């Protein structure tokens, strides 16, 4: 039995007439009669009683009718669900993001996606830029938010879409000699102790610094790094995208010079990205534009520590 057979059984049962079912489905009465007879031969039982008043279901026919309704509804539901996934209004969305992007950019975009399309099911993977870019290339992710430089040159099967320029900031304790500076350069920080993770966003920056900054503490957790900075044990580098999460007894100053900003980009399949990924990309661009303005404002007016803290 195919879908047409199931629809025929349901139509005949509902109308109690081969003629009425034929009219509804666009068949001739004789075609309906022949098809029902063929179904009965295949089933090995009569599906309908036929008499002068019309046709009605037999016991086996009632069983088939019930299951035909369930099957047709399931097929309709499957078609609707597939259409929603195709249109990007429902279904899974496999997303990857670097931790910095998860501070503000990604969650704000996902919140807007959820508000517009609550049936989309984002599944987030956090990781490094290179690994996430490869996951998009192999089809394990639909979209990823990464730092562009580690990913370039991009794999042949994906494309890189710039989202926002992410300036780097230097986090220092209150009372530091540079806390009142409008901006700092690496040369201003010669001899300073640093608090870094493993790996750290400052590694590439420090690789070209002359003299290379002294590294004293390797601290994995972001909150712990801030604690070391607030205690005066060293400085650290903070992405502008994560600036809102910095504790109030830590001072942020814009870093100037080569390598003092990173490009945040989205990685998507080069051929036919999913509709949900395309929708999220639009929202990421929207949020990125807002964050870019905010980053420019922060660069013009470095954040001051709040009073009464420390």
C-alpha positions in Angstrom: 0.0 0.0 0.0 1.2 3.5 -0.8 -0.1 6.9 0.3 -2.7 7.0 -2.4 -4.1 3.6 -1.2 -4.4 4.8 2.4 -6.1 8.0 1.3 -8.5 6.0 -0.8 -9.5 3.7 2.2 -10.1 6.8 4.4 -12.1 8.6 1.8 -14.4 5.6 1.1 -14.9 5.0 4.8 -15.8 8.6 5.4 -18.2 9.0 2.5 -19.7 5.4 2.6 -19.6 5.5 -1.2 -17.2 4.6 -4.0 -18.8 7.3 -6.1 -18.4 10.1 -3.5 -14.8 9.0 -2.7 -14.0 9.1 -6.4 -15.4 12.6 -6.7 -13.3 13.8 -3.8 -10.1 12.3 -5.0 -10.5 13.0 -8.7 -10.9 9.4 -9.8 -13.7 7.6 -11.7 -16.0 5.3 -9.7 -14.8 2.3 -11.5 -11.2 3.1 -10.8 -12.0 3.3 -7.1 -13.9 0.0 -7.1 -11.0 -1.8 -8.9 -8.4 -0.4 -6.5 -10.4 -1.3 -3.4 -10.8 -4.8 -4.8 -7.1 -5.1 -5.5 -6.4 -4.0 -1.9 -8.7 -6.6 -0.6 -7.0 -9.3 -2.6 -3.6 -8.2 -1.3 -4.9 -8.2 2.3 -6.7 -11.5 1.9 -9.8 -10.2 3.6 -12.8 -8.0 2.7 -12.3 -4.4 3.7 -15.9 -3.1 2.9 -19.4 -4.5 3.0 -21.2 -3.6 -0.2 -25.0 -3.3 -0.4 -27.8 -1.2 -1.8 -27.2 1.5 0.9 -23.5 1.9 0.0 -20.4 0.6 1.5 -19.2 0.3 5.1 -16.1 -1.0 6.8 -15.7 -4.6 7.8 -13.9 -5.5 11.0 -10.5 -5.8 9.2 -11.4 -2.7 7.2 -11.9 -0.8 10.5 -8.4 -1.9 11.6 -6.8 -0.7 8.3 -8.8 2.5 8.4 -7.5 3.4 11.9 -3.9 2.7 11.0 -4.3 4.5 7.7 -5.4 7.7 9.5 -2.4 7.4 11.9 0.0 6.8 9.0 -1.3 9.7 6.9 -1.1 12.1 9.8 2.4 10.9 10.5 3.3 11.5 6.9 1.8 14.9 6.9 3.6 15.8 10.1 6.9 14.5 8.7 6.4 16.7 5.6 5.6 19.7 7.7 8.6 19.2 9.9 10.9 18.8 7.0 9.5 21.9 5.4 10.1 23.8 8.6 13.7 22.6 8.7 14.2 23.5 5.1 12.8 27.0 5.8 14.9 27.4 8.9 12.0 27.9 11.3 12.4 24.6 13.2 14.8 21.7 13.7 18.3 21.3 15.0 21.0 23.9 14.4 24.5 22.7 15.1 26.6 25.7 16.2 30.2 26.0 17.2 31.8 29.0 18.9 35.0 30.1 20.5 34.6 31.0 24.2 35.0 34.7 23.7 32.1 34.8 21.2 30.0 33.0 23.8 30.4 36.0 26.1 28.1 38.3 24.2 27.9 37.8 20.4 26.5 34.3 20.2 24.0 34.3 23.2 22.5 37.6 22.0 22.0 36.3 18.5 20.6 33.0 19.8 18.2 34.8 22.0 16.8 36.7 19.0 16.6 33.5 17.0 14.7 31.8 19.8 12.3 34.8 20.0 11.6 34.6 16.2 11.7 30.9 15.8 11.3 29.0 19.1 11.1 25.6 17.2 14.8 25.9 16.2 16.9 23.7 18.5 20.5 25.2 18.8 23.1 22.6 19.8 26.3 24.4 20.9 29.8 23.2 20.8 32.6 25.3 22.3 36.1 24.9 21.0 39.1 26.4 19.1 38.8 28.2 15.8 40.7 25.7 13.7 38.8 22.6 15.1 35.4 24.4 14.6 36.3 25.4 11.1 37.1 21.8 10.2 33.9 20.6 11.8 31.9 22.9 9.4 34.0 21.6 6.5 33.2 17.9 7.4 29.5 18.6 7.9 29.6 18.1 11.7 28.5 21.7 12.3 26.2 24.0 10.4 27.9 27.2 11.4 30.7 28.3 13.7 31.9 31.6 15.1 35.7 31.8 15.2 38.7 34.0 15.0 39.5 34.4 11.4 43.3 34.3 11.5 43.9 30.8 12.8 41.4 29.5 10.3 42.8 31.2 7.2 43.5 29.9 4.6 40.0 28.4 4.8 39.2 24.8 3.7 37.8 24.6 0.2 34.4 23.5 1.3 33.6 26.5 3.6 33.5 30.2 3.4 34.5 32.8 6.0 32.2 35.7 6.7 33.6 38.6 8.7 31.4 39.7 11.6 33.2 42.2 13.8 36.7 43.5 14.7 37.4 42.6 18.3 39.9 45.0 19.9 42.1 43.7 22.7 42.1 45.3 26.1 44.7 45.1 28.9 43.3 44.3 32.3 45.2 45.7 35.2 44.6 46.2 38.9 43.4 49.5 40.3 46.4 51.7 41.3 48.5 50.3 38.4 50.9 52.9 37.0 49.0 52.8 33.6 45.5 52.7 35.1 45.0 56.3 34.2 46.3 56.0 30.6 43.9 56.5 27.7 45.5 53.6 25.9 48.6 51.4 26.1 51.1 49.7 23.7 53.1 46.6 24.2 56.2 48.7 24.6 54.6 50.4 27.6 54.2 47.0 29.3 57.9 45.9 29.2 58.8 44.2 32.4 55.3 43.5 33.5 54.2 40.2 34.8 51.3 38.5 33.0 48.5 36.1 33.8 47.7 33.8 30.9 45.7 30.7 30.0 47.0 27.7 28.1 46.7 28.5 25.2 45.9 32.2 25.4 44.8 34.9 23.0 48.0 36.9 23.9 50.4 34.2 22.7 50.4 35.5 19.1 50.6 39.0 20.3 53.6 38.4 22.6 55.4 36.3 19.9 56.2 39.5 18.1 56.8 41.7 21.2 60.2 43.1 21.8 61.1 42.6 24.5 58.9 39.6 25.1 56.8 40.1 28.2 57.6 38.1 31.3 55.1 35.3 31.9 54.7 34.3 35.5 51.3 32.7 36.0 49.5 30.2 33.8 45.8 30.1 34.9 43.2 28.3 33.0 39.9 29.7 34.3 38.7 33.2 33.3 37.5 34.1 36.7 40.7 33.0 38.3 42.8 35.2 35.9 40.8 38.2 37.0 41.4 37.3 40.6 45.2 37.3 40.0 45.0 40.6 38.2 42.9 42.3 40.9 45.4 41.1 43.5 48.2 42.8 41.6 50.0 39.6 40.5 50.0 40.5 36.8 48.2 41.8 33.8 46.1 39.9 31.3 44.6 40.5 27.9 40.8 40.7 27.5 38.7 40.7 24.3 36.3 43.6 23.9 33.5 41.0 23.4 34.1 39.8 26.9 34.6 43.2 28.6 31.1 43.2 30.2 32.1 40.2 32.2 35.2 41.7 33.8 34.9 42.3 37.6 34.7 45.9 38.8 38.0 46.0 40.6 39.9 45.4 37.4 40.7 48.3 35.1 40.6 47.9 31.3 42.7 49.9 28.9 42.7 49.7 25.1 45.7 48.1 23.5 47.2 49.8 20.5 49.6 48.6 17.8 50.1 45.7 15.5 48.0 42.6 16.5 45.9 44.5 19.0 42.6 43.4 17.4 41.2 40.2 16.0 38.7 39.5 13.3 35.7 37.5 14.4 34.1 35.6 11.6 31.4 33.0 10.8 32.3 29.8 9.0 29.6 28.2 6.8 29.5 25.5 4.2 30.3 27.0 0.8 27.5 25.2 -0.9 23.9 25.4 0.4 24.2 26.3 4.1 21.1 25.3 6.0 18.3 27.9 6.3 18.7 28.0 10.1 22.4 28.7 9.7 21.7 31.5 7.3 19.1 33.0 9.7 21.6 32.9 12.5 24.2 34.5 10.4 21.9 37.5 9.8 21.4 37.8 13.5 25.1 37.5 14.2 25.8 40.3 11.8 23.0 42.4 13.5 24.5 41.9 17.0 28.0 42.3 15.7 27.2 45.7 14.3 25.8 46.8 17.7 28.9 45.4 19.5 31.2 47.1 17.0 29.7 50.5 18.0 30.0 49.6 21.7 33.6 48.6 21.2 34.4 51.9 19.5 32.8 53.7 22.4 34.9 51.7 24.9 38.0 52.6 23.0 37.2 56.3 23.1 36.3 56.2 26.8 38.2 53.5 28.7 36.2 51.9 31.4 36.8 53.3 34.9 36.6 51.1 38.0 33.4 51.5 40.0 33.6 53.4 43.3 33.5 51.5 46.5 35.0 48.3 45.1 38.4 46.7 45.6 
